[in-house]
Amino acid sequence: MSILPKSAYDIKLPKMYSVTQLFPNNKLKDIREKVKSEIQKEAIRKRILPGQKIALLVGSRGISNLDIIVRQTIDSLLLLGAEPFIIPAMGSHGGGIAEEQKKILQGYGIGEKEMDVPVIAAMDTKIIGETPDGVPVHIDKNAFGADGIVPVGRVKVHTDFDGPIESGLCKMLAIGGGKHNGCSRLHQEGFDRFSKLIPQVAAVMLEKLNIPFGVAIIENGHEETYDVEAVPGDCIMEREPQLLEISKKLMPRLQFDQIDVLIVEQIGKDITGAGMDPNITGRRSVGKIENFDGPDIKRILVLGLSAGTHNNATGCGVADFITEEAYRQMEFSSTYTNCIASGNPEAGRIPVIVKDEEEGLRAAIQTCSGIDVNDAKVVKIQDTLHLTEIQVSENMLPLCTDEEKFKIGCKAK
């Protein structure tokens, strides 16, 4: 039985065309050499002593060249006489299960065989202090037992809160290093407190633990490595806001004012913590972002989950429609574990389920108010991380004539 009214089948679906969005394209030519030179800086190498056991906090985001960056960090530490090992630092990801978190890193090519160092996955934590408001600060027990801790993370805007410090080294310490215990406790405070809470927790860690430096990664609008910087531990709180401003200027976006239907081929935790990046869609699981400067999107249709999300469908609740295929890919345990730990059950809500892309597109257009249903503005993207190659409906081609922003291709298949 069809879920659509007869009128939906009379809608003339738009022809779609391939379009390339153009963003600044500066990137590192030799990533290994840059990481090596950063760790060889006097301000960094003097903080590492021979024989020290150094825990690298490595997370679960889809960071470009993460395996190369981590491997060169390890090699540089070995040259300094240290004994590095890797801690999966990803809060509640992988269902909050140690071996699953280890598998996630393995999926990025960050395993014991590839890195030639131990990957120690466990969920036990130690409380090392508390914030000024009395929130306990957790750290992975194995990281606590090390002589030093080095967070490795991408600096970028966060999906659920705004502040001078968002996603980056401080969050890797507070959420990643805090494992499931610390992640769950911090999320009990609510995202509205995170702009202050994350720096407060990181400050306690920087005071109580030996954090010689952090490896900060910045990507350009093409998801390529723009820069890597080794930041001395006592400079992280000051430097991270500056790196965030650089990252913001490089962010990709959908360069339109209005989209009636956005089709997203895949969502996933490896793409962004929210599954779909609110900084691209303007939507958070609790509502629209105030003062969002991107396009006004009426409806969102999700076709599936990424392989790297390991069936975690966090973020599906932001969509209006998902396909049966996307629903079949969902694993409730990992999705709900993540949503509950983050204090964000709205992110795991299940939208209207449609048979396939065509039925979903007809349903989405049918439910767009105030438009000519036979002239809907439709955009299709791979995901909110990859925004260079997109598809647009024929009626949007006149909006793509700025040669500094777009390059029009052929009709999509």
C-alpha positions in Angstrom: 0.0 0.0 0.0 1.4 3.4 -1.0 1.9 6.0 1.7 1.6 8.8 -0.8 -1.5 10.6 -2.1 -2.2 10.2 -5.8 -1.2 13.9 -6.3 2.4 13.1 -5.3 2.7 10.7 -8.3 1.7 13.5 -10.6 4.7 15.7 -9.5 7.2 16.2 -12.3 10.5 15.3 -10.7 13.4 17.6 -11.7 16.3 16.8 -13.9 19.5 16.8 -11.9 22.9 18.2 -13.0 26.4 17.7 -11.6 27.9 20.9 -10.1 31.3 21.4 -8.5 31.4 23.9 -5.6 34.7 25.7 -5.5 36.4 26.4 -2.1 40.0 27.5 -1.1 42.2 24.6 -2.0 45.5 25.2 -0.1 46.8 22.0 1.5 49.9 20.4 3.0 52.1 18.9 0.3 54.2 16.8 2.7 52.2 15.8 5.8 54.8 13.6 7.3 57.5 16.2 7.1 55.2 18.9 8.6 54.4 16.6 11.6 58.1 15.7 12.0 59.2 19.4 11.9 56.5 20.4 14.4 57.5 17.8 17.0 61.2 18.7 16.4 60.5 22.3 17.6 62.4 23.1 20.7 59.2 24.0 22.6 57.9 20.5 21.9 60.8 18.1 22.0 62.2 19.4 25.2 59.0 18.2 26.9 59.7 14.6 25.9 62.2 12.6 27.9 63.7 9.2 26.9 61.9 6.2 28.4 58.6 8.1 28.9 55.4 6.2 28.1 53.3 8.5 26.1 49.6 7.9 25.5 48.2 9.2 22.2 44.5 10.0 22.4 43.1 9.2 18.9 39.4 9.6 18.1 36.8 8.3 15.8 36.1 11.2 13.4 36.7 10.9 9.7 39.8 13.0 9.6 41.7 13.0 6.4 45.2 11.4 6.6 44.7 10.6 10.3 46.7 7.4 9.9 49.6 9.3 8.4 49.6 12.0 11.1 49.4 9.4 13.9 52.1 7.3 12.5 54.5 10.2 12.1 53.7 11.4 15.6 54.6 8.0 16.8 57.8 7.9 14.8 58.8 11.3 16.1 58.2 10.3 19.7 60.3 7.1 19.1 63.2 9.2 17.8 63.0 11.2 21.0 63.4 8.0 23.0 59.8 7.8 24.2 57.5 4.7 24.3 54.2 5.7 22.7 51.0 3.8 22.7 47.5 4.6 21.4 44.3 5.0 23.4 40.9 5.0 21.5 39.6 8.3 22.7 36.0 8.5 21.6 33.6 8.8 24.6 30.7 6.5 24.1 31.3 5.6 20.4 31.3 1.9 19.5 28.5 1.4 22.0 30.8 2.3 24.8 32.6 -1.1 24.3 36.4 -1.2 24.4 36.9 -3.7 21.6 34.4 -1.9 19.4 36.3 1.3 19.8 39.5 -0.5 18.9 37.8 -1.8 15.7 36.8 1.7 14.8 40.4 2.9 14.9 41.4 -0.2 12.9 39.0 0.9 10.3 41.0 4.1 9.8 44.2 2.1 9.4 45.2 2.8 13.0 46.0 -0.6 14.4 48.8 -2.2 16.2 50.2 -3.8 13.0 50.1 -0.5 11.0 51.4 1.7 13.9 53.9 -0.7 15.4 52.8 0.3 18.9 50.1 -1.1 21.3 46.5 0.1 21.0 45.1 -0.2 24.5 41.4 -0.1 24.6 39.6 -0.1 28.0 36.7 1.8 29.5 37.9 2.2 33.1 38.5 5.8 34.2 40.0 7.7 37.1 38.6 10.9 38.5 41.4 13.4 38.9 39.5 16.4 40.1 36.4 18.5 39.4 35.4 21.8 37.7 34.6 24.9 39.7 31.0 23.8 39.6 31.7 20.4 41.0 31.6 18.3 37.8 34.0 15.3 38.2 36.8 15.0 35.6 37.4 11.5 34.3 40.5 10.3 32.4 41.1 6.9 30.8 42.9 4.8 33.4 45.7 3.6 31.1 46.3 7.2 29.9 46.5 8.2 33.6 49.2 5.6 34.2 51.3 7.0 31.4 54.1 9.5 31.8 52.5 11.9 29.4 49.3 12.3 27.3 49.2 13.7 23.7 45.7 14.4 22.2 45.5 14.3 18.5 42.4 16.0 17.0 40.9 18.2 14.3 40.0 21.7 15.3 36.6 22.7 13.8 33.2 24.1 14.7 31.1 21.9 16.9 27.7 20.6 15.8 25.8 21.4 19.0 27.3 24.5 20.7 29.1 27.7 19.9 32.1 29.2 21.8 35.8 30.2 21.5 36.7 26.5 22.0 34.6 23.9 20.3 35.8 20.7 18.6 39.6 20.2 19.0 42.2 19.3 21.5 40.2 20.4 24.6 37.3 18.3 23.5 39.6 15.3 22.8 40.8 15.5 26.4 37.4 16.1 28.0 35.1 13.9 26.0 37.5 11.5 24.3 39.9 11.0 27.2 37.0 10.8 29.6 35.7 7.7 27.8 32.1 6.6 28.3 32.0 7.6 32.0 33.3 11.1 31.5 31.3 11.6 28.3 28.1 10.6 29.9 28.7 12.8 32.9 29.5 15.9 30.9 26.5 15.5 28.7 24.3 15.5 31.7 25.1 19.1 32.0 23.6 19.9 28.6 25.1 21.3 25.4 24.2 24.9 26.5 26.9 24.6 29.1 29.6 23.1 26.9 31.2 26.3 25.7 32.3 26.8 29.3 32.4 23.2 30.5 34.8 21.7 27.9 37.5 24.4 28.6 37.0 23.9 32.4 37.4 20.2 32.2 40.4 20.5 29.9 42.0 23.0 32.3 41.8 20.5 35.1 43.4 17.9 32.9 46.2 20.3 31.9 46.8 21.1 35.5 46.7 17.6 37.0 48.2 15.6 34.1 51.4 15.8 32.1 50.2 16.9 28.6 53.5 17.9 26.9 51.7 18.9 23.6 48.7 18.3 21.4 48.6 17.6 17.7 46.0 20.0 16.1 44.8 19.3 12.6 43.0 21.8 10.3 41.2 20.8 7.1 40.3 22.9 4.1 36.9 23.0 2.3 37.9 19.9 0.3 38.4 17.7 3.4 42.1 17.8 2.8 44.8 18.5 5.4 45.4 22.2 5.4 47.8 22.3 8.4 49.1 20.4 11.4 50.5 22.1 14.4 52.1 20.7 17.6 50.8 22.9 20.4 52.6 23.0 23.7 50.3 21.8 26.5 50.5 25.1 28.4 49.5 27.0 25.2 46.5 24.9 24.2 43.9 27.0 25.9 45.2 30.2 24.3 46.0 28.7 20.9 42.9 26.6 20.2 40.5 29.6 19.7 42.9 31.0 17.2 43.0 27.7 15.3 39.2 27.6 15.4 39.0 30.9 13.6 41.3 29.7 10.9 39.2 26.5 10.5 35.9 28.5 10.3 37.2 30.5 7.3 38.0 27.3 5.4 34.7 25.6 6.0 32.7 24.3 3.1 29.0 25.2 2.7 26.1 24.9 0.4 26.3 28.2 -1.5 22.6 28.8 -1.9 19.9 30.8 -0.1 17.1 28.3 -0.4 16.7 24.6 -0.9 13.4 22.9 -1.0 14.7 19.4 -0.7 18.1 18.3 0.4 18.9 14.6 -0.4 21.8 13.3 1.7 23.2 10.0 0.5 24.7 9.0 3.9 25.0 10.2 7.4 27.4 8.9 10.1 29.5 9.5 13.1 32.7 9.3 11.0 31.3 12.3 9.0 30.4 14.4 12.0 29.4 13.8 15.6 25.8 14.8 14.8 25.6 12.4 11.8 24.7 15.4 9.6 26.6 18.7 10.4 24.2 21.4 11.6 26.7 24.0 10.4 25.8 22.8 6.9 22.0 22.1 7.3 21.1 24.7 9.9 19.3 22.0 11.9 20.1 20.6 15.3 18.2 17.8 16.8 16.5 20.3 19.1 15.6 22.8 16.4 17.0 25.2 13.9 20.2 27.2 14.6 19.6 30.8 15.3 21.3 33.3 13.0 22.3 30.5 10.6 23.9 32.0 7.5 23.4 29.0 5.2 20.5 28.0 3.1 16.9 27.7 4.3 16.2 24.0 3.8 12.6 22.9 3.9 12.9 19.1 3.8 15.8 16.6 4.3 15.8 13.0 2.9 18.5 10.6 4.0 19.2 7.5 1.8 21.6 5.5 4.0 24.4 5.3 6.6 28.1 5.5 6.0 30.2 2.3 6.4 32.4 4.1 8.9 29.5 4.8 11.3 29.3 1.1 12.1 25.5 1.3 12.0 25.3 4.1 14.5 22.4 6.2 13.1 22.8 9.2 15.4 21.4 12.2 13.6 18.7 10.5 11.7 16.2 12.4 13.9 17.1 15.6 12.1 15.9 14.3 8.8 12.3 14.4 7.7 12.4 11.2 5.7 14.7 8.1 5.6 14.7 5.2 3.2 13.9 1.6 4.1 17.6 0.9 3.3 18.8 3.4 5.9 16.4 2.0 8.5 17.7 -1.5 7.8 21.3 -0.3 8.4 20.4 1.1 11.8 21.7 -0.7 14.9 19.6 0.5 17.9 22.1 -0.5 20.6 25.0 1.7 19.3 22.7 4.5 18.2 20.8 4.7 21.5 24.0 4.3 23.6 25.4 7.3 21.9 22.2 9.4 22.1 21.7 8.6 25.7 25.3 9.2 26.7 25.2 12.6 24.9 21.9 13.5 26.6 20.4 13.9 23.2 17.7 11.3 22.6 16.1 13.5 19.9 19.1 12.6 17.6 17.9 9.0 17.5 14.3 9.6 16.6 13.2 7.8 13.5 11.6 10.0 10.7 9.0 8.9 8.2 10.4 5.8 6.4 10.0 5.7 2.6 10.5 2.9 0.1 13.4 4.5 -1.9 14.8 7.7 -3.1 12.0 8.4 -5.6 9.2 7.9 -3.1 11.2 10.0 -0.6 11.7 12.8 -3.0 8.0 12.8 -4.0 7.0 12.8 -0.3 9.4 15.6 0.5 8.3 17.8 -2.3 4.6 17.1 -1.5 5.1 18.3 2.0 7.0 21.5 1.1 4.5 24.4 1.7 4.4 27.5 -0.5 6.2 26.1 -3.5 5.3 25.0 -7.0 5.7 21.3 -6.6 6.7 20.9 -10.3 9.5 23.5 -9.8 11.1 22.3 -6.6 14.7 23.3 -5.8 16.5 20.1 -5.1 20.1 19.5 -4.1 21.8 16.1 -3.6 25.0 15.6 -1.6 27.1 12.6 -0.6 27.2 13.8 3.0 27.8 17.0 4.9 31.5 16.5 4.9 31.9 16.2 1.1 30.4 19.2 -0.5 32.6 19.8 -3.5 30.8 17.5 -5.9 27.0 17.9 -5.7 23.9 17.6 -7.8 21.3 20.4 -8.3 17.9 20.5 -10.0 17.8 22.2 -13.5 16.0 25.3 -12.1 19.1 26.0 -9.8 21.6 26.1 -12.6 21.1 29.9 -13.0 22.3 30.2 -9.4 25.5 28.4 -10.3 26.9 30.9 -12.8 29.5 32.5 -10.5 32.7 31.0 -11.8 34.5 31.7 -8.5 32.0 29.5 -6.6 30.8 26.9 -9.1 31.7 24.8 -12.1 28.7 23.3 -13.9 29.0 19.7 -15.2 26.7 17.5 -17.2 23.3 16.0 -16.5 23.5 13.5 -13.7 22.5 9.9 -14.4 
